[in-house]
């Protein structure tokens, strides 16, 4: 009976310990060196400011939820003062009314002067010029067959021809080129083709399945077999609401966008999670660097060292099986093949 009682007490203590750990992981944690207030400067982001106060910057919606005006980045400008306060025992960030706000003069500031949620300059090209297409889309998209005077490459101002049926009647069309094929490194599953936008184009005429393309803004020379696809006519997203990915979500870094080899802060990466995993733009994931392979000096066996947390990324563009993420925090160099998990793992 005594053994049974001890076992029940031990089980109860473990349950309470786990529950407390879960509470601690969800609790807002302030940095030990957090300020009591901060003056916004040009170049700041919501992530930067939150990181000055919080151990986990992605928790900013929780500390700013009582301040709807501060959640909108169009209402935070250089010179504004963010200060720390407490509501019902929980930390909150608020805007301090300053001289400029008490003045009877109207405050007029261009929207582009407002601070963004994350550094948009590091992802703007990937938001507008990259997409991941499935096999059917690539197979059915019109393809460039040639240009005037039998030319096989062309640039802005040139006219080329493509063959096929447009995927939509959208007025905005572009020429894309398959940049790489994504496959799951562990299962071999095909995940999609990364498509790089080569040129914007107008389509002044169509005869049968032959399309006339007048090339406009180009980033590279258009070539035979480049594809014609509609441009995603969506407003560039500047406001992201950070939140953890769904519990249990994990994946791998597939590539580094932009042609760099090693991964550091503000690099954009592709990971093998997408809408089928219920992830959304704004979701946050921890990055764990692969453990190195070393040889045991006693037995001679080759062993893998444990993974180590190396950074934090936020997904900013999500497709079916692949997503693009921006590395917002890096404590170590990362590489393709490193794993990503829900934060706080």
Secondary structure, DSSP 4 states (H G I P E B T S, - for coil): -HHHHHHHHHHHHHHHHHHHHHHHHHS--B-TT--SEEE--TT--HHHHHHHHBSSGGGHHHHSTT-HHHHSGGG--TT-EEEEEEETTEEEEEEEP-HHHHSSSPP---GGGSPPSS-GGGTHHHHHHEEEE-HHHHHHSEEEEEEGGG-SEE-TT-EEEEES--S---S-EEEEEEEEEEE-TTT--EEEEEEEEEEEEEEEEEETTEEEEEEEEESS-EETT-EEEE----PPP-----EEPPTT-EEEEEEETTS-SSB-TT-EEEES--GGGT--TTEEEEEEEPPPEEE-TTT--EEEPPPEEEEEEEEEEE-SS-EEEEEEEESS-B-TT-EEEETT-
